[in-house]
Amino acid sequence: MSRKVWIEVALNGAWTRAQQPNVPVTPDELIADALA
C-alpha cells in the first residue's frame, strides 16, 4: 500500500539576504540549491 508523504526542507533556514548575502531566496536560486 502506498501513502503520500510530505517532505519539508528549509533551504535558507531563518536567514535573510541582509544577514547572509549568499542565501537562496528566488525560486531559481532555491531550485539550484536543492539540486546541488
Residue pairs with C-beta under 8 A, 6 or more apart in sequence:
9 34
11 24
11 30
11 33
11 34
12 23
12 24
12 25
12 30
13 23
15 23
16 23
17 23
17 25
24 30
24 32
24 33
